[in-house]
Amino acid sequence: MRKIILILLPVMFFAQLVLAQEINSRVRIQDNQLPTTIDRKTFRTLEAALTSFINKRKWGNDDFQPNEKINCQFLINLTKMPDLNFFEGTLTVQVARPVYQSSYVSPIINFQDAAVQFKYIESQPLEFNENRISGSDPLASNLTAVVAYYVYLILGFDYDSFSQRGGDVYFQKALNIVSNFPESGKLTGWKLIDSDRNRYWLTDNLLNNRYNIIHDVYYTYYRKGMDKMYEDETTARSEILNALVYLDNLSRDNPNLMIVQFFMLGKADELIGVFKKATPQDKSRALEILSRLDITNSNKYKQELK
């Protein structure tokens, strides 16, 4: 009977496969800093190829309905071309998570990776194999390795925000890429010695038992806080404050920890909106903590939450 159904309904079966994908990404490549002699069509082709690579690949075991897909943006800003077909630049990843019972989306990732290098020839296939990260050409494979790394982080943070430690399996997949990165003297961003703010350290912060509280921060902030704002604003705000207290304690015990700064990126306006209606006591407490956690926006917090 199953064989008959599959024969009679091939379109429906294909549609179910399409629905399984988890990510709905927009990819943009900025090339205005590169020499004018380079054919810009190359980068439009790469945009389309990366969009297909991200959106059509099955990254995990769960099936996602269209309305459940995670919306995100990948912005690659190419700044140099040291060699023929070899490019350097930055990658900005932005992801916003829908808040339950509202049209509002809350930023969950707003991060710029400053060390992206790769080789690309127009129309070359994009390959990625979890068991062979370097592929046949490490310089070419680095692009898909970096993108896949951030896709796994996107899934990890999303799952963490809905269930306690729900993202572990995806953070482990990201670690696998870091541990087996495409190795070449031209590639950086993967090793602990490259920088104190790179893919190695971000993954270490997420999987090091010393920093386990960060997963409670994400779950408390989003599931117990933001998702409950429609139901009980006072209690939800209290949970968001609890998440900030956890984060502040983590930061005090481990100064200059990357994941703390990573969490705070892009959240200033949201947090101001959350605590503007707080009691004087909670507003004062939030201001104290936020001024420590997010020094860049400390004056903004002081002005808006006074």
N, C-alpha and C positions, 0 to 999 in steps of 0.2 A: 504494500500500500504506500509506503514511504517513497519508493521509486516512482510510482505513478504520480504522486503529488509533485515531486521534483521535476518530472517531465512536463506536467501540465502547467506548472506555475514557475517557470524560470525567472520571470521578471520579479515576482514576489520574493523569491529566494535571494536574488541579487540585491533587492532593496533592503532585506534584513541584514546582509553583510555590510552595506553602506551605513546602516544605522548603528553598527557596532563601534564605529570609530569614536574616539573620545575628544578630539581637539578640533576646534574651528579657528584657524589662525589666519591672520593677514601678514604677509611678508612684504617689506619694502626695502629696497637697496638704494642708498644715496651714493651717487658717483661723481658729484660736481667737483670734488677735490682732485680727481684723477686727470691725467693729460687729455686734452681734447681729441687726440689722435686715436683714442680707444673707441671702438664701436660700442655705443650704448645699448645696442640690441642684445649684446651678450648678457647684460645685467637684467634686462626684462625677461630673457629666457631663463636666467637663474632664479628670478623671483617666482616665476611660474613653477619651476622644478622644485624649489624648496616648499612652496605652498602645497604642492601635491605630495611631497615626501612627508610633511608633517600631518596633513589632514586625512590622507588616505591610508596611512599605516595604522595597524592595530598595535597599540603600545602596552596594553594590559589584558587582563582576563575578563573584565566586566564589559557588558554592552551598554552603550549610552544611547538614549533617545535623542532626537534632534534638539529638543529644548534643554537637555542635560549637558550638551557639549560645552566644553570650557573655551570661552572666547579669549583670544590673546593676540598680541602683536609682536612681531620680530622686526626690529629696524636695524639693518646693517649699514653702517656709515663707513664707506671705504675711503681711506686717507692716503694710502701709499701703494705703489706697485714696484717693489724692489727688483723683481725679475719678471721676465715674460710670463704672463698668465698667473703670476703669484701676487696675491693681494693681502694688505693689512688694513685693519680698521677696528671699529668697536661694534658691539652688539647690545642693543637695548631691548630688554624683554619686559613687556607690560601685560599684566593679567588682572582682571577685576572679577570678583566673586559676587554673584547675585545674593541679595539679602532677602531672607524669607518674608513672604507676604508684603513685598514692596517692589517698586520699579528701580530702587537704588542698587548700585553695584559698588562694592567696597574693594579698594586696591589691595591685592594680596602679594603681587610682585611688581616692582618698579625699579629695575636694576640694570646698570650698564656694565657690561664686561669690556674692559679696555684692551684686551689682548686676544684678538681674533686674527688668525692668519690662515690662508688656504690657497690652493691652486685650483683654477677652474678654466676649462676650455669649453667654449659654447657647445651646448647640446650633449656634453659628456654625461653619462648616467650618474645619478647620485646613489652611492652604495653605502649601506650600513649593516653590519653584522655584529650582534652583541658578543659573539664568540671570537671575533677577529676584528677588533676595533680599528687596527691600522690598515686593514685591507691590503690591496696590492700596491698602493701608493700613499704613504702617510700624509704627504702634503695635501693631496686631494681629499683623503678620508677625514682630515681634521675638521672640515666644515660640517659634515654630517655628525661627527662625534660631538662637536660643541652644541649643535642644535638638538641632538638627541638628549644630551646631558640636561639641557634646560627644559625639554619636554617632560623628562622624568621628574625634575624638580616641580614643574607646574602641577603634575598629577599628584606628587607627594604632598605638597602644601594644600591642594584642594581636598584630598582625602583626610589630611590631618585636621582640617577645619570642620569636618563633618563627624569624625569619630576619633576617639583617643588612640594615638599611634597608628592611625589608619594609613598613613603615607609611608610606613617603613619599607614596604616592598619596593617602592619606587625610588626611595633614597638609596636603597641597596643597589638598584640598577644604575643609578648615577655614580655610585662608588665604583662599580665594575668598570665604567668608562674611565674614571680617573685612574684606576689601578692598571688599566691596559691602554692608556692613551696612545695616539699615534706619535711615535717618538722620532724627532728630527731636531737638529740644531736650530732650525728656523722657527720652531713652534714653541710658544710659551703659554702659561696660564694653567698648566696641569700639575706642576710640582711645588712642593712646599718652599723651595728655595727661589722660585720665580718672583714671589710677592707675598705679602701677608694679607692680601685681599684678592684671592683668586678661587678657581673652582675647587682646588684641593682643600683649602681652608673652609670654604662654605660647606662642603660635604663632611669634613671632619667635625664641624660644629653641630651638624644635624645627627651624626651617628655616634659621637663620643658620649659615653654614659655620664660624664661630668656635667653635660649640658642638657640632660634629658628634660628639664623643666621647660625648654623651648617648645616642646610639643604640647604641653599643657597651656602654654601661652596662646598658641594658635587656636586650639580647641575652645578655650575659655573665651577668647576675644570674639571669635566668629559664631560658634554654635550656641554658647550660653549668653553671649552679649549681643552682637549685632542681629542675630536671627530672632531674638526675643524682644527687640525694641517695639514691635507692633503690639505685643501682648502686655508687657509690663515694663515701661520705660525706666522706671526707677531701679528695679531689680537688674535689668539688663545693663544699665549704666554702672551699677555696682560691680557686676561681673567684668565689665571692660576695665574698670579700675583695678580689680583683682589681677587681671592679666598684666597690666602695666606694673603692678607691684612685683609679680613674679619676674618680669623682664628686668626691672630695676635691681632686684636682688641678684639676678644672674650677672648683670653688668657690674655690680659692685664687687662680687666675688671673682669676676673674670674681666678686668678692665680691657677696653678696646676690642671686645669680642666681635667678630665680623657679623654673626647672625643677629646680634642686637641691632646693629645699624641697618642691616638688610631688612629686618622687620619694620623699622620706622620709616623707611623710604616711601614717600608719597602719601603718608597718612596725616600730615599736619592739619589740613583743612577738615578732614573727617573727625579727628579727635577734638578739634575746637568746636565743631558742631555738636558733638556728643556731650561735652561738658559745659557748654554755655548755659544750659538749663539745669545744671547740677546744683545741689545745695552749696552754700558758701564753704562748708567744711570739705565736701568732696571736690569742689572746684579748686580750692587751695591745695589739696593733696595732689590732684592731677597736675596742676601747674608746677608744683615742686618736682614731681617725678619727670614730667615731660621736658622740663628745662635741663635736666641731667641727661636724659636719653637722647634728646634731639637738639643738640646745641645749636645747630645751624638755624633752627626755627625758634630758638628760645625767646627772642624779642617779640616774635609774632604771638607766641603763647601768652607772654606777659601782657601784651596789649589787648588781646581778645578775651582772656580769662581773668582779668583783674577784678 
